[in-house]
Amino acid sequence: MLSFELSSELEALRARARVVAAAGVAEHGRHNDSWINGYSKEFARTMAEEGWIGMGWPAEHGGRGRPPIERVIVAEEMISAGAPIASMWFADRQFGPTIIAYGTDDQKAQYLPQMLSGETTWCIGMSEPDAGSDLASLKTSARRDGDHWIINGQKIWTSFGDQADYCYLICRTSSEGPPHRGISEIIVPMDLDGIEVRPITDMTTNRHFCEIYFTEVRVPIENLVGVEGDAFKQTMVQLEHERGGIDRLVSNRPIYDAAVAEADTSDPLVRQEIAELEIGYRVGRLLVYREVLKQAPAGFSAATKCFCTEHEWRVAQFVAKTLGPRGQLFDEVTKGVLYAPGYTIMGGTSNIMRNILGERVLGLPREPRVT
């Protein structure tokens, strides 16, 4: 019989993570979608002291060299509890691994230690007003001027743009050839002249999304990561990190737990709905495990994201129905319900994810364009 039970060592790690997460919530408050809303440099340092930043990074680069499943377990407990992990999340999830894979020795020496200690916050300059899911159409440019890049353009939906120490910028260094050519990745310190950050307040009052304007921003040429003009594949690897993670499954787990505590479980229909959602959590967790264990085919993170974020949407509907009239009052729980439409949009819409799954994983033919 196939067993899905974790080893005693992993269960001990989960128990420790649960204790630390609860202490973080007690000290810093509970946050819905804590990986983008729970910002605390102090708690990031706690994560670093526990050895929970860079858990899966190679030891030669300061990481712990632990199996990827351990990071998933810690992250699930943190996000499910609402612990404030936002200030270290993006660096740990994708920028550290990206610099390890593509960066120079000097870049690794400069940036990785600050990430591992929880001292620096990173944001990603990816989406633009006219280039959301279609990243190959981005227009933010970087041109060479001696030993500097001169950057001009605009980014949007940049979480922590107003808090970040660095922006990992996806930009265009050449307009020649097909759209996916000429794209480069450059590390931009956020204290440089010519950078303007405008936080965007959404209807839940969250302010993590930002617009960033770059006007003649001078960045040293050595801040280029990887090969000039050939970074599109690097960006796609980043999106694999971004789309197939546990954060796409349990972002609103805290409001689910609150609703289950109030639900009328004497009603068999309510019990059935809870059972369906619990099954969804288990299926989603297995999909995430497949991603981190490298058992899923290339590009399958699109399917994982689709399932997990649509599950989060169903969770929000259950919470709203369970709360009834009280759900009309504005508090932290109802804020989580209001945020639900964003799950299937940020990181790539469900429609785009299904296109990726069909074309790149299943090999289905593209529909001819009707003119």
Residue pairs with C-beta under 8 A, 6 or more apart in sequence:
4 286
6 14
6 73
10 69
10 70
10 73
13 70
13 73
13 74
14 73
14 77
16 50
17 52
17 73
17 74
17 77
17 78
18 77
18 81
20 46
20 50
20 78
20 83
21 77
21 78
21 80
21 81
21 83
22 81
22 83
24 40
24 43
24 46
24 78
24 81
24 83
24 84
25 81
25 82
25 83
27 43
28 38
28 40
28 42
28 43
28 83
28 84
29 38
29 82
29 84
30 81
30 82
30 254
30 332
31 37
31 38
31 82
31 83
31 84
31 86
32 82
32 251
32 252
32 254
32 255
32 332
32 335
32 336
32 339
33 79
33 206
33 251
33 252
33 336
33 339
34 78
34 79
34 81
34 82
34 83
34 84
34 85
34 86
34 251
35 75
35 78
35 79
35 85
35 86
35 89
35 247
35 251
36 86
36 89
36 159
36 160
36 206
36 208
37 86
37 206
37 208
38 82
38 83
38 84
38 85
38 86
39 84
39 86
39 87
39 121
39 160
39 163
39 208
40 84
40 86
40 87
41 87
41 118
41 119
41 121
43 83
43 84
43 85
43 87
44 53
44 85
44 87
44 88
44 118
44 119
45 117
45 118
45 119
46 118
47 53
47 85
47 88
47 118
48 88
48 116
48 117
48 118
51 64
52 71
52 74
53 88
53 91
53 92
53 115
53 116
53 117
53 118
54 61
54 62
54 63
54 64
54 92
54 96
54 112
54 115
54 116
55 63
55 64
55 66
55 70
55 71
55 74
56 63
56 64
56 65
56 66
56 67
56 68
56 70
56 71
56 97
57 63
57 64
57 65
57 96
57 97
57 100
57 112
57 116
58 65
58 100
59 65
61 100
61 108
61 112
62 112
62 113
62 116
63 96
63 116
68 292
68 293
69 289
69 292
69 293
71 92
71 292
72 245
72 246
72 288
72 289
72 292
75 85
75 245
75 246
75 247
76 246
76 249
76 250
76 285
77 83
78 85
79 85
79 246
79 247
79 250
79 251
79 253
80 250
80 253
80 254
80 257
81 254
82 254
86 160
86 208
87 118
87 121
87 160
87 163
88 115
88 118
88 121
89 247
90 121
90 122
90 123
90 124
90 159
90 160
91 115
91 120
91 121
91 122
92 115
93 241
93 242
93 245
93 247
94 124
94 238
94 241
94 242
95 111
95 115
95 122
95 124
95 168
96 111
96 112
96 115
96 116
97 241
98 168
98 185
98 225
98 234
98 237
98 238
99 107
99 108
99 111
99 112
99 225
100 108
100 112
101 234
101 237
102 185
102 225
102 226
102 234
103 111
103 225
103 226
104 222
106 222
107 187
107 222
107 223
107 225
111 120
111 166
111 187
114 120
114 165
115 122
120 165
120 166
121 160
121 163
121 164
121 165
121 166
122 160
122 164
122 165
122 166
122 167
122 168
123 158
123 159
123 160
123 161
123 163
123 164
123 166
123 167
123 168
123 190
123 210
124 158
124 159
124 167
124 168
124 170
124 238
125 140
125 155
125 158
125 167
125 168
125 169
125 170
125 171
125 188
125 212
126 135
126 138
126 155
126 158
126 170
126 235
127 135
127 155
127 156
127 157
127 158
128 138
128 139
128 140
128 153
128 154
128 155
128 156
129 154
129 156
130 137
130 139
131 137
131 138
131 139
132 157
132 349
133 348
133 349
133 352
135 170
135 183
135 232
135 235
136 178
136 179
136 180
136 183
136 232
137 179
138 170
138 171
138 172
138 183
139 153
139 172
140 151
140 152
140 153
140 154
140 155
140 169
140 170
140 171
140 172
140 214
141 151
141 152
141 153
141 171
141 172
141 173
142 149
142 150
142 151
142 169
142 171
142 172
142 173
142 184
142 186
142 219
143 149
143 150
143 173
144 150
144 173
144 221
145 218
147 220
147 221
148 218
148 219
148 220
148 221
149 173
149 186
149 218
149 219
149 220
149 221
149 223
149 224
150 216
150 217
150 218
151 169
151 171
151 186
151 188
151 194
151 214
151 216
151 217
151 218
151 219
152 214
152 215
152 216
152 217
153 171
153 213
153 214
154 211
154 212
154 213
154 214
155 161
155 167
155 169
155 211
155 212
155 214
156 200
156 209
156 210
156 211
156 212
157 200
157 209
157 210
157 346
158 167
158 209
158 210
158 211
158 212
159 208
159 209
159 210
160 208
160 210
161 167
161 190
161 197
161 199
161 210
161 211
161 212
162 197
162 199
162 207
162 210
164 190
165 189
165 190
165 191
166 187
166 188
166 189
166 190
167 187
167 188
167 190
167 212
168 185
168 187
168 188
168 225
169 185
169 186
169 187
169 188
169 214
170 183
170 184
170 185
170 231
170 235
171 183
171 184
171 185
171 186
172 182
172 183
172 184
173 182
173 183
173 184
173 228
173 229
174 181
174 182
174 229
175 182
176 182
180 232
181 229
181 230
181 232
182 229
183 229
183 230
183 231
183 232
183 235
184 224
184 226
184 228
184 229
184 230
184 231
185 224
185 225
185 226
185 231
185 234
185 235
186 219
186 223
186 224
186 225
187 219
187 223
187 225
188 195
188 214
188 217
188 219
188 223
189 219
190 197
192 217
192 218
192 219
193 217
193 218
194 214
194 215
194 216
194 217
194 218
195 212
195 213
195 214
195 215
195 217
196 212
196 213
196 215
197 210
197 211
197 212
197 213
198 210
198 211
198 212
198 213
199 207
199 208
199 209
199 210
200 207
200 209
200 210
200 211
201 207
202 209
202 339
202 342
203 338
204 335
204 336
204 338
204 339
205 335
206 335
206 339
225 231
225 234
226 234
239 301
239 347
239 348
240 291
240 299
240 301
242 347
243 301
243 302
243 304
243 305
243 347
243 348
243 353
244 287
244 288
244 291
244 292
244 296
244 300
244 301
244 304
244 305
245 288
245 291
246 285
246 288
248 288
248 304
248 305
248 308
248 309
248 312
248 343
248 347
249 281
249 284
249 285
249 288
249 308
249 311
249 312
250 281
251 312
251 343
252 312
252 315
252 316
252 319
252 336
252 339
252 340
252 343
253 281
253 315
254 336
255 315
255 316
255 319
255 332
255 333
255 336
255 337
256 277
256 315
256 318
256 319
258 319
258 333
259 318
259 319
259 322
259 323
259 333
260 274
260 322
262 322
262 323
263 270
263 274
263 322
264 270
265 271
265 274
270 322
273 318
274 318
277 311
277 314
277 315
277 318
280 311
280 314
280 315
281 311
283 307
284 304
284 307
284 308
284 311
287 296
287 303
287 304
287 307
287 308
288 304
288 308
289 295
290 296
290 300
290 304
291 300
291 301
291 304
296 304
297 361
298 360
298 361
299 356
299 357
299 360
299 361
300 357
300 361
302 348
302 352
302 353
302 354
302 356
302 357
302 360
302 361
303 353
303 357
303 361
305 347
305 348
305 353
306 344
306 350
306 353
306 354
306 357
309 343
309 344
309 347
309 350
310 343
310 344
310 350
312 340
312 343
313 340
313 341
313 343
313 344
315 340
316 336
316 337
316 339
316 340
317 340
319 327
319 333
319 336
319 337
320 327
320 334
320 337
323 333
323 334
323 337
327 333
327 334
327 337
328 334
344 350
348 356
358 364
359 366
